[in-house]
Amino acid sequence: MDLILYPPFAFILSLITVYLFSALFSGFAPKPAPNPEKTKTYACGEDFETEKVIPNYEEFYPFAIFFTILHVAGLMLATWAIAGSASFVLPLGYVAAVALILTILFIR
């Protein structure tokens, strides 16, 4: 009985249950009819040609890396603060390394 209450086992059991119910009742769902009007672009009733947009992520990546580095730095410093056995030099060196990485990241 304790195995059923074990969180990973309960999660996997619930996934299997949902999958089985989905497979069982999917036959009752109506089949969609293909309709080209569903995929047509709508803009205030006007027809216009769609064109492919290629997104540019060049400005996003530096901020994503910045966000990741700061969160990892905060996690490491909080872990060292809780541990208490670490000397003052190790977190200070880590902060200096993070500052150097962020400086290199944003110099253009």
PyMOL CGO cylinders between C-alpha atoms (Angstrom):
from pymol import cmd
from pymol.cgo import CYLINDER

trace = [
    CYLINDER, 0.00, 0.00, 0.00, 2.91, 2.36, 0.68, 0.3, 1, 1, 1, 1, 1, 1,
    CYLINDER, 2.91, 2.36, 0.68, 4.15, 1.88, -2.89, 0.3, 1, 1, 1, 1, 1, 1,
    CYLINDER, 4.15, 1.88, -2.89, 0.96, 3.42, -4.32, 0.3, 1, 1, 1, 1, 1, 1,
    CYLINDER, 0.96, 3.42, -4.32, 1.49, 6.55, -2.22, 0.3, 1, 1, 1, 1, 1, 1,
    CYLINDER, 1.49, 6.55, -2.22, 5.11, 6.92, -3.34, 0.3, 1, 1, 1, 1, 1, 1,
    CYLINDER, 5.11, 6.92, -3.34, 5.03, 10.14, -5.47, 0.3, 1, 1, 1, 1, 1, 1,
    CYLINDER, 5.03, 10.14, -5.47, 6.89, 8.94, -8.58, 0.3, 1, 1, 1, 1, 1, 1,
    CYLINDER, 6.89, 8.94, -8.58, 4.85, 5.74, -8.68, 0.3, 1, 1, 1, 1, 1, 1,
    CYLINDER, 4.85, 5.74, -8.68, 1.59, 7.65, -8.15, 0.3, 1, 1, 1, 1, 1, 1,
    CYLINDER, 1.59, 7.65, -8.15, 2.54, 10.08, -10.93, 0.3, 1, 1, 1, 1, 1, 1,
    CYLINDER, 2.54, 10.08, -10.93, 3.32, 7.27, -13.38, 0.3, 1, 1, 1, 1, 1, 1,
    CYLINDER, 3.32, 7.27, -13.38, 0.12, 5.47, -12.37, 0.3, 1, 1, 1, 1, 1, 1,
    CYLINDER, 0.12, 5.47, -12.37, -1.94, 8.60, -12.99, 0.3, 1, 1, 1, 1, 1, 1,
    CYLINDER, -1.94, 8.60, -12.99, -0.29, 9.11, -16.41, 0.3, 1, 1, 1, 1, 1, 1,
    CYLINDER, -0.29, 9.11, -16.41, -1.11, 5.53, -17.38, 0.3, 1, 1, 1, 1, 1, 1,
    CYLINDER, -1.11, 5.53, -17.38, -4.71, 5.97, -16.17, 0.3, 1, 1, 1, 1, 1, 1,
    CYLINDER, -4.71, 5.97, -16.17, -5.18, 9.17, -18.19, 0.3, 1, 1, 1, 1, 1, 1,
    CYLINDER, -5.18, 9.17, -18.19, -3.67, 7.54, -21.27, 0.3, 1, 1, 1, 1, 1, 1,
    CYLINDER, -3.67, 7.54, -21.27, -5.98, 4.52, -20.97, 0.3, 1, 1, 1, 1, 1, 1,
    CYLINDER, -5.98, 4.52, -20.97, -9.08, 6.71, -20.56, 0.3, 1, 1, 1, 1, 1, 1,
    CYLINDER, -9.08, 6.71, -20.56, -7.97, 8.81, -23.53, 0.3, 1, 1, 1, 1, 1, 1,
    CYLINDER, -7.97, 8.81, -23.53, -7.46, 5.75, -25.71, 0.3, 1, 1, 1, 1, 1, 1,
    CYLINDER, -7.46, 5.75, -25.71, -10.77, 4.25, -24.56, 0.3, 1, 1, 1, 1, 1, 1,
    CYLINDER, -10.77, 4.25, -24.56, -12.94, 7.33, -25.15, 0.3, 1, 1, 1, 1, 1, 1,
    CYLINDER, -12.94, 7.33, -25.15, -11.22, 8.77, -28.24, 0.3, 1, 1, 1, 1, 1, 1,
    CYLINDER, -11.22, 8.77, -28.24, -13.47, 6.61, -30.42, 0.3, 1, 1, 1, 1, 1, 1,
    CYLINDER, -13.47, 6.61, -30.42, -16.51, 8.56, -29.20, 0.3, 1, 1, 1, 1, 1, 1,
    CYLINDER, -16.51, 8.56, -29.20, -15.10, 11.92, -30.30, 0.3, 1, 1, 1, 1, 1, 1,
    CYLINDER, -15.10, 11.92, -30.30, -16.31, 13.28, -33.64, 0.3, 1, 1, 1, 1, 1, 1,
    CYLINDER, -16.31, 13.28, -33.64, -13.81, 13.17, -36.47, 0.3, 1, 1, 1, 1, 1, 1,
    CYLINDER, -13.81, 13.17, -36.47, -12.85, 16.65, -37.73, 0.3, 1, 1, 1, 1, 1, 1,
    CYLINDER, -12.85, 16.65, -37.73, -13.79, 17.49, -41.30, 0.3, 1, 1, 1, 1, 1, 1,
    CYLINDER, -13.79, 17.49, -41.30, -11.03, 19.13, -43.33, 0.3, 1, 1, 1, 1, 1, 1,
    CYLINDER, -11.03, 19.13, -43.33, -11.92, 22.75, -43.97, 0.3, 1, 1, 1, 1, 1, 1,
    CYLINDER, -11.92, 22.75, -43.97, -9.50, 25.20, -45.64, 0.3, 1, 1, 1, 1, 1, 1,
    CYLINDER, -9.50, 25.20, -45.64, -11.36, 28.15, -44.10, 0.3, 1, 1, 1, 1, 1, 1,
    CYLINDER, -11.36, 28.15, -44.10, -10.16, 27.14, -40.63, 0.3, 1, 1, 1, 1, 1, 1,
    CYLINDER, -10.16, 27.14, -40.63, -6.52, 27.80, -41.45, 0.3, 1, 1, 1, 1, 1, 1,
    CYLINDER, -6.52, 27.80, -41.45, -7.15, 30.98, -43.40, 0.3, 1, 1, 1, 1, 1, 1,
    CYLINDER, -7.15, 30.98, -43.40, -5.81, 34.20, -41.89, 0.3, 1, 1, 1, 1, 1, 1,
    CYLINDER, -5.81, 34.20, -41.89, -8.47, 36.62, -40.68, 0.3, 1, 1, 1, 1, 1, 1,
    CYLINDER, -8.47, 36.62, -40.68, -7.89, 40.35, -40.34, 0.3, 1, 1, 1, 1, 1, 1,
    CYLINDER, -7.89, 40.35, -40.34, -11.09, 42.37, -39.97, 0.3, 1, 1, 1, 1, 1, 1,
    CYLINDER, -11.09, 42.37, -39.97, -12.75, 40.59, -42.86, 0.3, 1, 1, 1, 1, 1, 1,
    CYLINDER, -12.75, 40.59, -42.86, -10.06, 41.45, -45.40, 0.3, 1, 1, 1, 1, 1, 1,
    CYLINDER, -10.06, 41.45, -45.40, -8.21, 38.86, -47.44, 0.3, 1, 1, 1, 1, 1, 1,
    CYLINDER, -8.21, 38.86, -47.44, -4.47, 39.28, -47.61, 0.3, 1, 1, 1, 1, 1, 1,
    CYLINDER, -4.47, 39.28, -47.61, -1.53, 37.13, -48.55, 0.3, 1, 1, 1, 1, 1, 1,
    CYLINDER, -1.53, 37.13, -48.55, 0.29, 35.48, -45.71, 0.3, 1, 1, 1, 1, 1, 1,
    CYLINDER, 0.29, 35.48, -45.71, 4.04, 35.60, -45.64, 0.3, 1, 1, 1, 1, 1, 1,
    CYLINDER, 4.04, 35.60, -45.64, 6.48, 33.66, -43.55, 0.3, 1, 1, 1, 1, 1, 1,
    CYLINDER, 6.48, 33.66, -43.55, 8.05, 35.55, -40.69, 0.3, 1, 1, 1, 1, 1, 1,
    CYLINDER, 8.05, 35.55, -40.69, 11.51, 34.51, -39.61, 0.3, 1, 1, 1, 1, 1, 1,
    CYLINDER, 11.51, 34.51, -39.61, 12.02, 35.47, -35.97, 0.3, 1, 1, 1, 1, 1, 1,
    CYLINDER, 12.02, 35.47, -35.97, 15.31, 37.00, -34.92, 0.3, 1, 1, 1, 1, 1, 1,
    CYLINDER, 15.31, 37.00, -34.92, 16.56, 35.84, -31.54, 0.3, 1, 1, 1, 1, 1, 1,
    CYLINDER, 16.56, 35.84, -31.54, 19.91, 37.66, -31.53, 0.3, 1, 1, 1, 1, 1, 1,
    CYLINDER, 19.91, 37.66, -31.53, 18.78, 40.14, -28.89, 0.3, 1, 1, 1, 1, 1, 1,
    CYLINDER, 18.78, 40.14, -28.89, 17.08, 37.47, -26.78, 0.3, 1, 1, 1, 1, 1, 1,
    CYLINDER, 17.08, 37.47, -26.78, 20.04, 35.14, -26.16, 0.3, 1, 1, 1, 1, 1, 1,
    CYLINDER, 20.04, 35.14, -26.16, 22.27, 37.56, -24.20, 0.3, 1, 1, 1, 1, 1, 1,
    CYLINDER, 22.27, 37.56, -24.20, 19.41, 38.34, -21.82, 0.3, 1, 1, 1, 1, 1, 1,
    CYLINDER, 19.41, 38.34, -21.82, 18.52, 34.66, -21.45, 0.3, 1, 1, 1, 1, 1, 1,
    CYLINDER, 18.52, 34.66, -21.45, 22.14, 33.81, -20.63, 0.3, 1, 1, 1, 1, 1, 1,
    CYLINDER, 22.14, 33.81, -20.63, 22.30, 36.80, -18.25, 0.3, 1, 1, 1, 1, 1, 1,
    CYLINDER, 22.30, 36.80, -18.25, 19.16, 35.59, -16.47, 0.3, 1, 1, 1, 1, 1, 1,
    CYLINDER, 19.16, 35.59, -16.47, 20.49, 32.03, -16.25, 0.3, 1, 1, 1, 1, 1, 1,
    CYLINDER, 20.49, 32.03, -16.25, 23.92, 33.08, -14.93, 0.3, 1, 1, 1, 1, 1, 1,
    CYLINDER, 23.92, 33.08, -14.93, 22.40, 35.31, -12.25, 0.3, 1, 1, 1, 1, 1, 1,
    CYLINDER, 22.40, 35.31, -12.25, 20.02, 32.59, -11.10, 0.3, 1, 1, 1, 1, 1, 1,
    CYLINDER, 20.02, 32.59, -11.10, 22.78, 30.00, -10.92, 0.3, 1, 1, 1, 1, 1, 1,
    CYLINDER, 22.78, 30.00, -10.92, 24.97, 32.49, -9.05, 0.3, 1, 1, 1, 1, 1, 1,
    CYLINDER, 24.97, 32.49, -9.05, 22.18, 33.20, -6.59, 0.3, 1, 1, 1, 1, 1, 1,
    CYLINDER, 22.18, 33.20, -6.59, 21.59, 29.49, -6.07, 0.3, 1, 1, 1, 1, 1, 1,
    CYLINDER, 21.59, 29.49, -6.07, 25.29, 28.82, -5.47, 0.3, 1, 1, 1, 1, 1, 1,
    CYLINDER, 25.29, 28.82, -5.47, 25.67, 31.74, -3.04, 0.3, 1, 1, 1, 1, 1, 1,
    CYLINDER, 25.67, 31.74, -3.04, 22.54, 30.73, -1.13, 0.3, 1, 1, 1, 1, 1, 1,
    CYLINDER, 22.54, 30.73, -1.13, 23.81, 27.15, -0.92, 0.3, 1, 1, 1, 1, 1, 1,
    CYLINDER, 23.81, 27.15, -0.92, 27.18, 28.30, 0.39, 0.3, 1, 1, 1, 1, 1, 1,
    CYLINDER, 27.18, 28.30, 0.39, 25.48, 30.58, 2.92, 0.3, 1, 1, 1, 1, 1, 1,
    CYLINDER, 25.48, 30.58, 2.92, 23.41, 27.70, 4.26, 0.3, 1, 1, 1, 1, 1, 1,
    CYLINDER, 23.41, 27.70, 4.26, 26.39, 25.30, 4.37, 0.3, 1, 1, 1, 1, 1, 1,
    CYLINDER, 26.39, 25.30, 4.37, 28.38, 27.64, 6.60, 0.3, 1, 1, 1, 1, 1, 1,
    CYLINDER, 28.38, 27.64, 6.60, 31.53, 25.55, 6.25, 0.3, 1, 1, 1, 1, 1, 1,
    CYLINDER, 31.53, 25.55, 6.25, 32.73, 27.34, 3.12, 0.3, 1, 1, 1, 1, 1, 1,
    CYLINDER, 32.73, 27.34, 3.12, 35.35, 30.02, 3.52, 0.3, 1, 1, 1, 1, 1, 1,
    CYLINDER, 35.35, 30.02, 3.52, 34.80, 33.60, 2.41, 0.3, 1, 1, 1, 1, 1, 1,
    CYLINDER, 34.80, 33.60, 2.41, 37.25, 33.24, -0.49, 0.3, 1, 1, 1, 1, 1, 1,
    CYLINDER, 37.25, 33.24, -0.49, 35.25, 30.67, -2.48, 0.3, 1, 1, 1, 1, 1, 1,
    CYLINDER, 35.25, 30.67, -2.48, 32.00, 32.69, -2.78, 0.3, 1, 1, 1, 1, 1, 1,
    CYLINDER, 32.00, 32.69, -2.78, 34.00, 35.86, -3.43, 0.3, 1, 1, 1, 1, 1, 1,
    CYLINDER, 34.00, 35.86, -3.43, 35.85, 34.13, -6.26, 0.3, 1, 1, 1, 1, 1, 1,
    CYLINDER, 35.85, 34.13, -6.26, 32.57, 32.87, -7.65, 0.3, 1, 1, 1, 1, 1, 1,
    CYLINDER, 32.57, 32.87, -7.65, 31.07, 36.38, -7.62, 0.3, 1, 1, 1, 1, 1, 1,
    CYLINDER, 31.07, 36.38, -7.62, 34.20, 37.71, -9.37, 0.3, 1, 1, 1, 1, 1, 1,
    CYLINDER, 34.20, 37.71, -9.37, 33.92, 35.00, -12.05, 0.3, 1, 1, 1, 1, 1, 1,
    CYLINDER, 33.92, 35.00, -12.05, 30.24, 35.81, -12.59, 0.3, 1, 1, 1, 1, 1, 1,
    CYLINDER, 30.24, 35.81, -12.59, 31.04, 39.52, -12.85, 0.3, 1, 1, 1, 1, 1, 1,
    CYLINDER, 31.04, 39.52, -12.85, 33.76, 38.76, -15.43, 0.3, 1, 1, 1, 1, 1, 1,
    CYLINDER, 33.76, 38.76, -15.43, 31.40, 36.56, -17.46, 0.3, 1, 1, 1, 1, 1, 1,
    CYLINDER, 31.40, 36.56, -17.46, 28.67, 39.20, -17.44, 0.3, 1, 1, 1, 1, 1, 1,
    CYLINDER, 28.67, 39.20, -17.44, 31.16, 41.90, -18.45, 0.3, 1, 1, 1, 1, 1, 1,
    CYLINDER, 31.16, 41.90, -18.45, 32.34, 39.82, -21.39, 0.3, 1, 1, 1, 1, 1, 1,
    CYLINDER, 32.34, 39.82, -21.39, 28.74, 39.02, -22.31, 0.3, 1, 1, 1, 1, 1, 1,
    CYLINDER, 28.74, 39.02, -22.31, 27.60, 42.62, -22.62, 0.3, 1, 1, 1, 1, 1, 1,
    CYLINDER, 27.60, 42.62, -22.62, 30.70, 44.23, -24.16, 0.3, 1, 1, 1, 1, 1, 1,
    CYLINDER, 30.70, 44.23, -24.16, 30.10, 44.73, -27.86, 0.3, 1, 1, 1, 1, 1, 1,
]
cmd.load_cgo(trace, "trace")
